């Protein structure tokens, strides 16, 4: 069984993916980490993010085992990830790894932007997790303040909201694998849902799809 979960930044898709993976005892891949890994290496080595050849070479040599989720969750890494993710050859370079993960015996849970459309269009269960930009900005803001990455001020909330809007526009507007609701995907809006009811809705959608 493959569970494909897509949605915009800070929609809650990562949390739901982890919960579903634990529930069904399936391996889970947060595919955003792959793009974050490429973006982080570009930043650390001082390569311009629009250099497609270098980004592609980094993507081709990316090792899942080297990706540290904690280190890759920073703001500048997310921003760099969405720039390199718009390069077709980078997406192509990361395709085989994701398809291999998805085709493991017993199944897998993958979350990202193009799982149900490109990576695993034959997935048994497809979920599209969303929430209003303001609510997603509040979640990301609280997370960044909690980690000491951001000051707890109205201005920094506005900056996060602007980041979210920019990232949404880039992820939805790109030519290659834009963020869209796949045919057959169940949309869950988590704007007014706490984690437990959101998980219950996700679980019910997966059960209905099996
Ligand atoms: O989900 P996360 O915020 O970690 O993703 C970072 C960026 O990676 C996204 O803004 C998006 O541009 C890109 N991404 C993608 N396709 C995926 C997962 C992430 O383009 N399957």
Boltz pocket constraint, residues with backbone or C-beta under 6 A from the ligand:
constraints:
  - pocket:
      binder: B
      contacts: [[A, 7], [A, 9], [A, 10], [A, 31], [A, 32], [A, 33], [A, 35], [A, 36], [A, 78], [A, 81], [A, 82], [A, 83], [A, 85], [A, 86], [A, 111], [A, 112], [A, 113], [A, 114], [A, 115], [A, 167], [A, 171], [A, 177]]
      max_distance: 6.0
